[in-house]
Amino acid sequence: MLVELFLDLYSPPCRAIYIFAKKNGIPFELRPVELARGEHLKPEFLKVNPLKKVPALRDGDFLLAESVAILLYLSRKFQTAAHWYPADLQARARVDEFLAWQHAAIQLPATNVYLCKTLLPYFSGQPVDTVKLERLISRLTATLQHLDQQVLAVRPFMATEQVSLADLMAFTELMQPIAAGCEVFRDWPRLTSWRARVEAVLGPELIQEAHRLVLQPRDPREAQRDPQVAQILVHRLQERLS
């Protein structure tokens, strides 16, 4: 029985899991869950993850949520290359440290920029709130400065000397503002070089495959296919970005 992965590839943690599974030849069944259609709220998905969130994993009778937990589970179950999650105690601790830190430091501000610039205007039909967007970008800038001037000043990758799960998570998260048209790497030369190194490891074809949805323009007519769901999403987005 194949591992089932419940993913929405608009989500950076979902893309990280998709890329990791594909890159490592892990056999899996993709179970798409479209957040924009409210599929994460449906009873059949709540049986997989009652927290109403993706990503989620089902391996037989075993259910698992949270992106980091899923990545670690896959790396252990399928014994993937050691550089993803090193055996050395201190190197592994560095990866753990980064994975614990990145949720609030990278994922939250990077995704908020994308939501403000792209998703909220898409569902609401209103123009981008430029004041709010600048505020959100400034929060992300502090993290980018830390990564460029401190983290990547002492090693080529985020946690160790080789690409790891830390880089995979950071890469997919920092693609969010890029997908929204914000070139976040422009002023940070070490981040630019790091991005090229990660892309070389992952391969351009796999990167394009995983990011196809988030990089292509959205059809504005699709936003109002279900006005009730769109209204709920606008309310939740406004709450998150307030």
Secondary structure, DSSP 8 states (H G I E B T S, - for coil): --EEEEE-TTSHHHHHHHHHHHHTT--EEEEE--GGGTGGGSHHHHTT-TT--S-EEEETTEEEESHHHHHHHHHHHTT--GGGS-SSHHHHHHHHHHHHHHIIIIIHHHHHHHIIIIIHHHHH-----HHHHHHHHHHHHHHHHHIIIIIHHH-SSSSSSS--HHHHHHHHHHHHHHHTT--TTTT-HHHHHHHHHHHHHH-HHHHHHHHHHHHS---GGGGGSSHHHHHHHHHHHHHHH-
